[in-house]
Amino acid sequence: MNDWRTTYADKIVSVEEAVSHVKSGDRIAFSHACGEGQALTAELVKQAPRLENVEIVHMVAMSTAPYCQPGMEKHFRHNALFVGGSTRKAVEEGRADYTPCFFHEIPSLFRDGLLPIDVAFIQVSEPDENGNCSLGISVDYTQPAAETAKLRIAQVNKNMPYTYGNGINLKDIDYIVEKDEPLIELQPPHIGDTERKIGEYVASLIKDGDTLQLGIGAIPDAVLSFLGEKKDLGIHSEMFSDGVVDLANKGVITNAKKTIDQGKFVANFLMGTKKLYDFVDHNPDVLIEPADYTNDPFVVAQVDNIICINSAMQVDLMGQVNAEMIGYRQFSGVGGQVDFVRGASRSKGGKAIIAMPSTTGKTKKISKIVSLLDEGSAVTTSRNDVDYVITEFGIAALKGKTLRQRAKALIAIAHPDFRAPLIEEFERRFHCKYAQ
């Protein structure tokens, strides 16, 4: 019964010793987002002088990413599978790279040897009675990375919640670093009038018993604020945050009508505050599973009435969605948007929604509905896949519409200040008056 305690004790080392096993030329995968083992990252950067050409692979970094700072180029090269705020400048300046990939396919990049992992830096919960640790709030690509890595270094942190649907046994960990520190938290965003109006429009498409996939930020939280009177909603998402906890506690989200994983909240990672982390800890109704399950379009398609809510940087008059670039600048990544858009299109009663403010820009308003995507920008979601586009000015339903019909629908929800040039382009392109 106590065998695991012996195994545990035998594998405990200092953080300095654990990280000393990283070699020049290694590829390291970090736990994702708020699940990053901060003690491991800090020690790796301390040991930079002895290392060269270490590749660091992960998606969003919620830490300060010191390995991306100028002067670190000889020691570390970050390969971003999704660009975050602390890694964006390094990618833009050529000191880091970006690899385009659908979220659900990242585990196969590791497993199939396209991106073989030498070392997995993971952060885990304390072990249970069977010696199993949970990967807690970061399972996504983290578990597949740990399963395929040649070397596994785990930071055991009592603050990491124990979640179900994932895990690693102590026997499969090479070195254990005991370090209790607060998890990275994402504070709730400010919800303004624009986000509130968008949230109201999105909520109008959600019915009792629907299952939700939500992204990050003010718009998803605004949507949740309008769902207080709904019944038996479900969650099947790549992630969720604090707003879901409030609706669960009110009995609005029950997962009772889900066609798969009935009764369960399903996600692959979590970003929020201690309120969220406490909610999921040892909660048998929550499953945090790898992305090649949660985000697989064929799995998503089995969830009847799934409503997928994502955002964009631009939508052009054909309905092409750019959700990741500002011109030639890689701002974020594909993430799970296309995974869920395509899954929703095959789901019985499914809807895929692109929800965004009609404008962007801090000092000068710039329209997000455009005649052409910016030069250099990638198409994230193709015009063939797009379903609904929503701004604070209304809902454009594009599925099954001609190019002319979708252009009219998109102009109608553009900011009024930008409709005139869009109408001009419409009339030039379609050889007819907009009013027709």
C-alpha positions as MATLAB code, in Angstrom:
seq = 'MNDWRTTYADKIVSVEEAVSHVKSGDRIAFSHACGEGQALTAELVKQAPRLENVEIVHMVAMSTAPYCQPGMEKHFRHNALFVGGSTRKAVEEGRADYTPCFFHEIPSLFRDGLLPIDVAFIQVSEPDENGNCSLGISVDYTQPAAETAKLRIAQVNKNMPYTYGNGINLKDIDYIVEKDEPLIELQPPHIGDTERKIGEYVASLIKDGDTLQLGIGAIPDAVLSFLGEKKDLGIHSEMFSDGVVDLANKGVITNAKKTIDQGKFVANFLMGTKKLYDFVDHNPDVLIEPADYTNDPFVVAQVDNIICINSAMQVDLMGQVNAEMIGYRQFSGVGGQVDFVRGASRSKGGKAIIAMPSTTGKTKKISKIVSLLDEGSAVTTSRNDVDYVITEFGIAALKGKTLRQRAKALIAIAHPDFRAPLIEEFERRFHCKYAQ';
ca = [
       0.000    0.000    0.000;
       2.866    2.362    0.762;
       5.009    1.325   -2.228;
       4.323    4.609   -3.985;
       5.707    6.569   -1.023;
       9.063    4.847   -1.435;
       9.031    5.523   -5.185;
       8.116    9.144   -4.498;
      10.884    9.649   -1.940;
      13.484    8.046   -4.204;
      12.736   10.491   -7.027;
      12.821   13.756   -5.060;
      15.753   15.968   -6.035;
      16.543   19.666   -5.862;
      15.331   21.816   -8.721;
      18.979   22.468   -9.593;
      19.701   18.755   -9.964;
      16.504   18.021  -11.901;
      17.164   20.730  -14.485;
      20.856   19.754  -14.713;
      19.708   16.746  -16.762;
      18.643   19.038  -19.637;
      21.316   18.930  -22.348;
      22.231   21.308  -25.162;
      20.157   20.554  -28.253;
      17.219   19.116  -26.287;
      13.618   19.898  -27.150;
      11.589   20.668  -23.994;
       7.794   20.815  -23.759;
       6.371   23.032  -21.010;
       2.999   22.557  -19.373;
       0.482   24.902  -20.974;
      -0.687   28.353  -19.844;
      -1.539   28.627  -16.131;
      -0.240   25.085  -15.561;
       3.401   25.995  -16.211;
       5.865   24.784  -13.552;
       7.330   28.174  -12.727;
      10.131   26.806  -10.519;
      11.354   24.610  -13.383;
      11.299   27.489  -15.873;
      13.169   29.823  -13.515;
      15.896   27.240  -12.881;
      16.265   26.477  -16.592;
      16.920   30.166  -17.273;
      19.456   30.234  -14.394;
      21.318   27.382  -16.047;
      21.313   29.106  -19.452;
      25.111   29.717  -19.490;
      25.822   25.953  -19.776;
      23.181   25.350  -22.499;
      23.043   25.939  -26.236;
      20.267   25.481  -28.805;
      17.609   24.222  -26.410;
      14.218   24.334  -28.136;
      11.248   25.188  -25.889;
       7.861   24.104  -27.251;
       4.495   25.206  -25.864;
       1.336   27.122  -26.646;
       0.311   30.191  -24.609;
       2.806   31.297  -21.978;
       1.055   33.025  -19.080;
       4.412   33.658  -17.392;
       6.963   36.316  -18.379;
       8.837   33.852  -20.667;
      12.365   35.001  -19.687;
      13.889   32.519  -22.157;
      12.503   34.723  -24.945;
      14.346   37.848  -23.813;
      17.056   39.412  -26.005;
      20.418   37.843  -25.222;
      18.978   34.336  -24.782;
      19.221   33.401  -28.478;
      22.389   31.312  -28.087;
      20.830   29.278  -25.280;
      17.125   28.927  -26.081;
      14.876   28.962  -29.133;
      11.146   29.113  -28.475;
       8.896   27.245  -30.902;
       5.415   28.654  -30.343;
       2.435   26.492  -31.217;
       0.295   29.531  -30.282;
       1.768   32.987  -29.727;
       1.051   34.708  -26.401;
       1.657   38.170  -24.996;
       5.044   37.368  -23.456;
       6.383   35.555  -26.542;
       4.954   37.741  -29.311;
       7.854   40.165  -29.600;
      10.416   37.360  -29.850;
       8.470   35.761  -32.723;
       8.022   39.129  -34.431;
      11.746   39.927  -34.173;
      12.844   36.487  -35.387;
      14.235   35.326  -32.049;
      11.500   32.659  -31.818;
       9.433   30.637  -34.275;
       5.772   29.855  -34.833;
       4.503   26.468  -36.053;
       0.963   26.523  -37.551;
      -1.124   23.588  -36.324;
      -4.639   22.692  -35.255;
      -4.837   22.204  -31.492;
      -6.225   18.672  -31.773;
      -3.247   17.612  -33.900;
      -0.493   18.751  -31.503;
      -0.443   15.448  -29.561;
       0.164   13.584  -32.842;
       3.111   15.881  -33.646;
       4.738   14.522  -30.489;
       3.591   10.912  -30.857;
       4.398   10.543  -34.565;
       7.885   11.996  -34.231;
       7.373   15.195  -36.209;
       8.243   17.094  -33.015;
       9.794   14.448  -30.744;
      10.132   15.598  -27.139;
      13.362   15.021  -25.231;
      12.254   16.515  -21.904;
       8.780   17.240  -20.499;
       8.566   19.886  -17.766;
       5.232   19.175  -16.082;
       3.487   20.479  -12.983;
       1.305   17.988  -11.143;
      -0.851   17.523   -8.079;
       0.190   15.556   -5.029;
      -0.201   11.794   -5.663;
      -3.355    9.886   -4.745;
      -3.442    6.601   -2.840;
      -2.313    4.726   -5.961;
       0.626    6.992   -6.718;
      -1.165    8.777   -9.569;
      -0.627   12.505   -9.968;
      -3.026   14.701  -11.911;
      -1.895   17.175  -14.529;
      -4.632   19.381  -13.112;
      -5.319   22.454  -15.212;
      -3.004   21.627  -18.140;
      -3.659   18.313  -19.900;
      -4.152   19.430  -23.556;
      -0.811   18.591  -25.209;
       0.969   18.279  -21.831;
      -0.052   14.683  -21.158;
       0.909   13.469  -24.662;
       4.243   15.305  -24.282;
       4.864   13.551  -20.960;
       3.851   10.187  -22.401;
       6.306   10.453  -25.294;
       9.233   12.349  -23.722;
      12.532   10.603  -23.056;
      12.813   12.397  -19.698;
      10.009   13.594  -17.398;
      10.644   16.226  -14.732;
       7.647   17.005  -12.505;
       7.086   19.890  -10.153;
       4.734   18.554   -7.474;
       2.652   21.442   -6.172;
      -0.041   21.004   -3.518;
      -1.886   23.963   -5.091;
      -2.422   22.072   -8.351;
      -5.996   20.726   -8.294;
      -6.545   17.018   -8.809;
      -8.696   16.652  -11.908;
     -10.053   13.490  -13.513;
      -9.650   12.254  -17.086;
      -5.839   12.485  -16.987;
      -2.809   11.603  -14.940;
       0.694   10.221  -14.662;
       1.929    7.582  -12.236;
       4.993    8.220  -10.095;
       6.775    5.284  -11.729;
       6.678    7.177  -15.041;
       8.297   10.317  -13.619;
      12.110   10.518  -13.645;
      12.696   13.404  -11.251;
      10.399   15.096   -8.739;
      10.834   18.655   -7.516;
       8.669   19.566   -4.533;
       7.725   23.208   -4.803;
       4.442   24.650   -3.554;
       3.702   28.019   -5.119;
       0.522   29.801   -6.209;
      -0.688   28.797   -9.643;
      -0.755   31.443  -12.343;
      -4.193   33.064  -12.362;
      -6.160   34.810  -15.081;
      -8.330   37.519  -13.579;
     -11.861   38.051  -14.973;
     -11.862   40.612  -17.817;
     -13.704   43.917  -17.825;
     -16.996   43.612  -19.704;
     -17.948   46.827  -21.462;
     -21.124   47.884  -23.282;
     -19.863   46.498  -26.606;
     -19.101   43.075  -25.159;
     -22.409   43.046  -23.316;
     -24.354   43.717  -26.528;
     -22.424   40.994  -28.384;
     -23.054   38.631  -25.477;
     -26.774   39.326  -25.700;
     -26.860   38.520  -29.424;
     -24.882   35.303  -28.930;
     -27.097   34.244  -26.029;
     -30.165   34.645  -28.277;
     -28.895   31.669  -30.327;
     -28.470   29.424  -27.280;
     -31.364   27.189  -26.227;
     -32.060   25.103  -23.140;
     -30.040   21.894  -23.231;
     -27.326   23.219  -25.596;
     -23.649   22.467  -24.969;
     -21.124   25.312  -25.083;
     -17.569   25.704  -26.296;
     -16.103   28.967  -25.057;
     -12.909   30.878  -25.716;
     -11.074   33.330  -23.472;
     -11.949   36.920  -22.681;
     -14.687   39.462  -22.187;
     -17.060   38.210  -24.899;
     -17.393   34.619  -23.600;
     -17.861   35.987  -20.087;
     -20.474   38.438  -21.393;
     -22.318   35.545  -23.076;
     -22.406   33.636  -19.783;
     -23.906   36.660  -18.027;
     -27.024   36.353  -20.246;
     -27.614   32.658  -19.620;
     -28.939   32.812  -16.054;
     -32.456   31.765  -17.083;
     -31.396   28.866  -19.308;
     -31.752   25.232  -18.253;
     -29.501   22.168  -18.501;
     -26.645   23.713  -20.440;
     -23.486   21.665  -20.949;
     -19.767   22.309  -21.399;
     -17.546   20.615  -23.991;
     -14.743   23.078  -24.630;
     -11.000   23.346  -24.963;
     -11.062   25.497  -21.826;
     -13.356   27.316  -19.441;
     -12.981   29.965  -16.784;
     -14.605   31.417  -13.663;
     -17.893   32.402  -15.328;
     -18.797   28.743  -15.821;
     -18.476   28.137  -12.066;
     -21.124   30.759  -11.299;
     -23.636   29.172  -13.698;
     -22.843   25.698  -12.401;
     -23.501   26.828   -8.837;
     -26.839   28.309   -9.955;
     -27.860   25.014  -11.537;
     -27.892   26.456  -15.062;
     -25.058   24.222  -16.285;
     -25.874   20.606  -15.444;
     -24.507   18.741  -18.490;
     -27.644   16.577  -18.211;
     -28.591   16.776  -21.910;
     -25.174   16.036  -23.407;
     -25.091   13.191  -25.908;
     -21.561   12.142  -24.884;
     -19.888   12.543  -21.476;
     -23.320   13.145  -19.989;
     -23.189   14.922  -16.650;
     -19.568   15.998  -17.168;
     -17.802   19.305  -17.766;
     -15.206   18.521  -20.459;
     -12.139   20.620  -21.309;
      -8.420   20.174  -21.904;
      -7.051   23.130  -19.925;
      -8.275   25.792  -17.505;
      -7.494   29.479  -17.032;
      -8.979   31.412  -14.151;
      -8.647   32.207  -10.473;
      -8.505   30.114   -7.321;
     -12.312   29.990   -7.430;
     -12.104   27.919  -10.611;
      -9.247   25.768   -9.379;
     -11.101   24.977   -6.148;
     -14.248   24.086   -8.117;
     -12.491   21.474  -10.252;
     -10.340   19.975   -7.477;
     -11.433   16.343   -6.879;
     -14.702   17.153   -8.677;
     -15.916   13.910  -10.303;
     -18.170   15.908  -12.644;
     -15.155   17.553  -14.325;
     -13.019   15.784  -16.948;
      -9.814   17.493  -18.122;
      -8.570   15.425  -21.043;
      -6.026   15.672  -23.876;
      -6.761   17.894  -26.878;
      -6.815   14.988  -29.317;
     -10.065   13.951  -27.616;
     -11.745   17.229  -26.626;
     -10.910   19.089  -29.838;
     -11.125   16.269  -32.368;
     -13.793   17.466  -34.825;
     -15.166   13.903  -35.015;
     -15.666   13.890  -31.242;
     -17.155   17.404  -31.235;
     -19.573   16.284  -33.968;
     -21.004   13.696  -31.575;
     -22.140   16.457  -29.203;
     -25.642   17.381  -30.354;
     -26.560   21.070  -30.204;
     -23.037   22.283  -29.526;
     -22.656   26.060  -29.730;
     -19.054   27.040  -30.469;
     -18.109   30.641  -29.682;
     -14.804   32.026  -30.964;
     -13.407   35.389  -32.008;
     -11.516   37.005  -34.878;
      -9.263   39.871  -35.818;
     -10.867   40.385  -39.239;
     -13.649   38.988  -41.388;
     -13.707   39.901  -45.075;
     -16.770   40.328  -47.265;
     -16.535   36.714  -48.457;
     -16.680   35.485  -44.857;
     -13.016   34.500  -44.552;
     -11.875   34.711  -40.927;
      -8.439   35.879  -39.817;
      -8.187   35.079  -36.109;
      -4.421   35.158  -35.661;
      -2.475   37.791  -37.604;
      -2.024   41.542  -37.967;
      -0.663   41.771  -41.496;
       2.542   39.746  -41.549;
       2.740   39.760  -37.741;
       1.787   36.499  -36.009;
      -0.344   37.710  -33.096;
      -1.787   34.460  -31.697;
      -2.528   31.170  -33.479;
      -5.139   28.825  -34.874;
      -5.759   27.156  -31.513;
      -8.988   25.202  -31.441;
     -11.149   27.500  -33.567;
     -11.225   25.333  -36.693;
     -11.458   22.131  -34.622;
     -14.733   23.321  -33.133;
     -16.088   25.117  -36.209;
     -15.791   21.906  -38.199;
     -17.109   19.763  -35.359;
     -20.124   22.038  -34.917;
     -20.906   21.863  -38.638;
     -21.304   18.072  -38.328;
     -23.159   18.196  -35.003;
     -26.925   17.754  -35.003;
     -28.189   21.244  -34.160;
     -24.640   22.618  -33.890;
     -23.795   26.291  -34.466;
     -20.371   27.902  -34.926;
     -20.230   31.580  -33.970;
     -17.488   34.129  -34.631;
     -18.165   36.954  -32.158;
     -16.125   40.158  -32.175;
     -16.415   43.925  -31.712;
     -16.973   45.719  -35.012;
     -13.819   47.807  -34.519;
     -10.392   47.606  -32.933;
      -7.664   50.103  -32.052;
      -6.908   52.081  -28.909;
      -6.637   55.549  -30.413;
      -8.005   55.176  -33.940;
     -10.933   52.948  -34.774;
     -10.208   50.285  -37.369;
     -12.981   48.154  -38.870;
     -12.774   44.423  -38.246;
     -15.123   43.761  -41.160;
     -13.035   44.483  -44.242;
     -13.253   44.192  -48.011;
      -9.954   42.255  -48.065;
      -7.907   40.710  -45.283;
      -4.678   42.574  -44.595;
      -1.763   41.680  -46.837;
       0.198   38.869  -45.221;
      -2.636   37.656  -43.010;
      -3.602   33.992  -42.982;
      -7.121   32.644  -43.373;
      -7.841   30.830  -40.113;
     -11.403   29.704  -40.829;
     -12.294   29.432  -44.509;
     -15.349   31.022  -46.049;
     -16.698   27.504  -46.617;
     -16.665   26.785  -42.879;
     -17.988   30.044  -41.454;
     -21.480   29.968  -39.943;
     -22.520   33.002  -37.845;
     -20.637   36.286  -37.431;
     -21.793   38.572  -34.620;
     -20.836   42.128  -33.663;
     -22.518   44.629  -31.381;
     -24.604   45.627  -34.424;
     -26.242   42.271  -35.022;
     -26.030   38.737  -36.366;
     -24.926   37.733  -39.866;
     -25.933   34.148  -40.723;
     -23.652   33.166  -43.612;
     -24.061   29.407  -44.048;
     -25.685   28.637  -47.394;
     -25.539   32.262  -48.552;
     -24.136   33.495  -51.854;
     -21.108   35.779  -51.872;
     -23.389   38.728  -52.537;
     -25.795   37.802  -49.732;
     -23.027   37.279  -47.177;
     -21.342   40.561  -48.120;
     -24.626   42.409  -47.526;
     -25.142   40.640  -44.208;
     -21.632   41.507  -43.031;
     -21.881   45.156  -44.065;
     -25.103   45.384  -42.037;
     -23.233   44.443  -38.832;
     -20.126   46.548  -39.556;
     -19.627   49.779  -37.611;
     -21.674   52.556  -39.294;
     -18.506   54.678  -39.701;
     -17.097   52.083  -42.106;
     -20.140   50.991  -44.043;
     -19.786   53.541  -46.882;
     -16.450   52.208  -48.245;
     -17.670   48.634  -47.775;
     -20.815   49.435  -49.793;
     -18.628   51.011  -52.469;
     -16.594   47.815  -52.684;
     -19.794   45.742  -52.717;
     -21.184   47.667  -55.704;
     -17.862   47.484  -57.563;
     -17.476   43.760  -56.948;
     -21.045   42.624  -57.565;
     -22.069   45.151  -60.255;
     -25.287   46.076  -58.481;
     -26.639   48.587  -55.976;
     -26.319   47.644  -52.317;
     -29.939   48.581  -51.701;
     -31.185   45.849  -54.063;
];
